Amino acid sequence: MSKPPIRLSVLDQSPVIYGHSARDAIAATVDLAQLTDALGYTRYWCAEHHGLRGVSNPAPEVMIARVASATKHLRVGSGGVMLPYYSPFKLAEQFRLLEALFPNRIDLGVGRAPGGDMRTAQAVAMGDYNRGDIFPQQVQELIWHLTGTLPSDHPAYGVLLQPEIDTKPELWVLGSSDFGGALAARLGIRFAFAHFINPHVGHIVAQQYRTDFESNYDARPYSAAAVFVIAADTEAEARRYEAAVDLRRVQMALGTNGPIPTVEQGEAHVYTERDQAIVMRERPRSIIGTPESVAEQMHALKDRFVADELIVLTVAPSYKARLRSYELLAEAFALPSPASSTSATTSSACPA
């Protein structure tokens, strides 16, 4: 019996793989966006990070403009903007401008994590990083700004928010705990749970979000699960990729600030007992295997979450492997290709 179709989307951290530069990583982002645009993926999200050598996008709002201009069908957005750093008014202006440039294609996903360590967070925020303490109020203000419903006693009441347009971006809360789900439900907006960060409780949070949802910005609940996936042509190839992912997990757990490891580095690493414990703890955050195996696990995860779509994060040990993974997933899920997917876009010469 065939399974119902699933919407697949992309979460891109613009990873910098060992032996490559940040320019290579940014070029690879554009190439992946163009490929997934042609393959029938639903949306393409750019993540915000600061001070990390393994990822290269500190400004999703800038990358969104580049990706949207290089594609034709994808919704493009932030996954997410780290809202505690910013003024809700300024963020509303930025994403209204993006929505004016690319009508009905822009998503504004917001989170409260720092996207880096605390010292970096203080540098980004000029020493005034609020650690997400006022995040709920900031999200509420975003809704007011984007819908023109500021209370009359708000300091910005009556201030013109440009550009004045008749559409608005989709608004999402991103989270990895019950905090984000509860907030999204209370404010009536879309919710994406980061299974790739917390693989244990997301289905409970997502189901509670649907139960508690109150119509507001959106009329009905809509949720996604963001999952780390690498699909490979063979099981042997998948295990080689997993070796590189295992090494990256160990590096992150031990605070090593470096580029994404290659297969060769992963296979050459000699694991201590502590390293092995980290690997065993972290592996549930990833789905790595052949297309058939990966698709089966993703279908099960979607059912558990009662998710409307799955957002796929793939940090592979080469850019070619990342492109191939998204191709294999599109085939495994029989994604419908857009009618004009062959329309010309300029290649940015993706590195190996």
N, C-alpha and C positions, 0 to 999 in steps of 0.2 A: 504493500500500500504506500503510495507516494505521500511525502510530507508536504504540508502547505508551504508556500513560498515565504522566505524570510528576507527582510530588508537588512542588508549589510552596509556598514559605513566604515570610515577610516579615521583613526586617531594617529596623528603623526607628530613625533617629538623632534623631527629633524636630527636624527642621530649622526654623530661623527664617529665613523669606524676607523680603527687603528690603521695608519698609513694614508689617511685622507684628511682633507682640510675642511674647515667650516664652509668654505665656498662649495666644495663638493657636496656637502650635506644639504645645502640650500638648493643646489641644482637637482639633487636627487628628490627633494620634496616636490619640485615642480614636475619632474618626470613621473613620479608616482601619482600625483594628482591627475595628470593627463591620461595615464593608463587607466586608473580607476574610474575616471569620467567616461571613458569609452566602454568599460566593462559592465557598467550598470550599477555601481555603488550609489548609495543615496546621498551621503554627505561626507565632507572632508573637514576634519577639525585639526587645528594647529594648537599645540600646547605651549604654555609659557613656563620657561625655566630661567634661572639666573645663576651665573658663577659655576656652571658645570661643564667640564671638558667633553663629556659624552653626548651633549645635546646643544643645539645651536640656535634656538629661537627664543629670544627674550621679549619679542614684540609681536604677538599673534595678529594684532590689528593690521600691521604692515604686511605680514605674510599672507593674510587673508586676501588683501587687495591683489597681490601677485598671483595667487592661486586662482582666484575667481576670474581674473583677466585671461588666464591661460586655459580655462575650461569653459564648458558651455552648459552642462546639465547638473552637475553636483551642487547641492547646497554647501556653502563654505562658512566655517565659523571657528570659534575659539573653544578649545577643550582643555583647559579654559583660561580665561583671564583671571588673574589672582586679585580679586576685588578689594581686599584690604589695603592694597597699595594706592588705590585710585579714588577720585571723586566720581560718584555715580552720575553727576551731571556731565562731566567730561566724557565718560564712557558712553553715555547715551548719545552724545553728539557724534562721537567716532563711529558708532555702529549705525546711527541714522544715516550718516554720510555713506558708509559702505552699502547700506540698504538702498540709498538713492542711486548709487552707481550700479548695483546689481540687484534689481527689484525681485523680491520673493525668493532670494537665494542665500540670505545671510542668517546665521545663527549666532547668538550671544550666550555662550556657556560661561558661567562664573563659578569659581571655587574660592575657598578660604585658606588653602595651604600657602606657604611662602614660595614654593617652587625653587628652593635652595636652602642653604643653612641660615642660621639666625644672624650671623655676621653679615652675610650677603643681603639678607632681608633688611637689615638696618641701613645698609648702603643704598639699596633701591628706594627705600622710603625716607631717606635723609634723616634717619634716626627716629622716625615717628611711626614705626610699624606697629599696628594695633593688634596683631596676632589673631585677627578674626573675631575679636570681642564684639564688634558692632556689625558683623556680617549680615545678620538678619535685617537690621535697619537699612543697610546699604542696598540689599536686594529689593526691599520694599520701595526705597526711593527710586531705584531703576525702573520699577513698574510704574510709579507715578510719572516719572519723566517721559517714558516711552508711550504712555497712554494719555498724557495731558491731564492728569487728575491730581496734581499736587494740592494738598490742603491749603486753605487760605492763610493759615498761620505759619506756613513753611517759609524760611528765609528766601528761597528761590521762587516763590509764588509770583507769577507775572513776568518772570524773566523769559525771553524768547529762546527756545531751544531749536537750533537750526541743524540741518535743513528741515523745513516744513514739508512733509511728504504724507501720502495717504496709505502707506504700508509700514509695517514695523517688523524688526527681526524676531525670529523665534527666540524665546528666552528659556534657558535651562539652568538648573542647579546641578553641579557635579559634586559627588561626595563618595566617601568610602565608609560611612557609618550611618547610624539612624538619624543623626542630626540633620544631614542634608535632605534625606527623604521626608522627614517631618516638616522641614521648612518649605520644601517644594509643594507638599500637599496643602499646607496652610495658606500659602500665597497663590495657589492655583497655577503652577507652572510645570514645565516638563522636568524630568529627573533622569540623570544617568548615574548608575552606580559603578564605581571603579573596582570590578572584580580582580583586575590585575594588581591591585594594591591589597585588597582584603577579600580573599576567596571563600570566607567562611559564613558570613551572615547576610550577604547581599540579597538572596532570595527572600529572606524574612523582611528586610527593609523595603524591598520593592513591592511586595504584596501589601505591606502596611501603608505604603504611599498610596496605592490604589484605593484602599479602604477609607483612608482619611481625606482624600482629595476634595477640596472646595473650589468650585468654579470661580475663576477670577480672570487673570490674564488669558488663560486657556479655559475652554468650556469643559474639557474632559481630561482625565489623566493620560499621560503618554510617557512611557519609560523605556530606557535602554540599558543594556549591560555592556560595559567596556571590558574587553577580554584580550589578554596577550595570546597571540596565535602565530605559529609558524607552520605552514604546510610545505612539504617537500615531496619530490617525485617518488622517492623510495624511503623505506624505513631506515636503511643504513645512513642515508643522507640526513634524515631528521635527527638521528642520534648524534651525528657530527655537529649539527647546528646546536643541539641541546648542550653539548660540551662547552660551546662558547657562551651560551646563556647562563649555564651554571657558574662559569668563572665570573661573569658580570654580576650575578647575584652575590657572590662572595665579596667582590670588590665593593659593591654598594653597602653591604652589611658592615664591612670593616672601614668604611669611610674613604676608600681610595677614589680620588677624583681624576679619572682618566677616560680615554676614548673607549668605544665599544670593542671588545676583544674579537679577534678573528678565530676561525676554526682551529688553525694551527696553534694559537696561543691557548685555546681551551684544552686541546688534546695534550699539550706539553705540560700543563700545570700539574704539580704534585700536591695533592690535597692532604691537609692535616685533618685530624679528627674534628677540629672545630669547623674547618671548611666543609667537611662532609655533613656535619650537623646542619649547617646553614643551607646547603643544597637541599637536603631532605625537607627542611622547613619551608623553603621557598618554592619548590617545584609545583605545589598545587595552584600557584598563581599563573601557570602557563599551560597552554595546550599546544603540544608539538608532535607532529606525526605526518602520516600520509593524508591525502585529501579525504579519503573515506573515514579514517579514524577521527580526524579533526572535526569533520562535519557531523559525525554522530555525537561527539561530545558537545559540540556547539548547539545542536538541536536540543539535547537534554538540558543544557544550561538555560536556553531560551524558555523552555517549558517550565523549569523550576522558578525562573524569575517572572513568568508571565509577561515577558518583555515584548514590546512592539518592534524592537530591532536590536541587532548586535553591532557594537562599534569595535572594530578590530585594530589593535595595536600590534605591529610587527617590528621588532628590533632584531634584525637578523645579522649574521656576521659578514655579510656582503650586501651591497646595494642590489646586485642582480638576484640574489636569493630572496630579497624582500619583494622585488617586483614579481618574481615567479610565484611566491607564496600567494599574493593577491590574485594572480591569474588562476592558480589552482583552486582557490576558494570560489572565485566567480564561476568556474566550471562545475565544481561540486554542488553549488547551490543553484545552478542554472539561472544566474542573474539575467534579467532581460536587458539586452544592449540598447542604449538610446538609438532612436532612428537615425540621427545624424552623427553617430559616434565617429565616423570617418572624417568629419570636418577637420580642416587643417589647423594645427597648432604648432608653434615652433618648438622643436626639441631643444632641451638644454644640455644635451650630451651627457647623460647620466654616467658617472664613473662606475668602475667595476666594483 
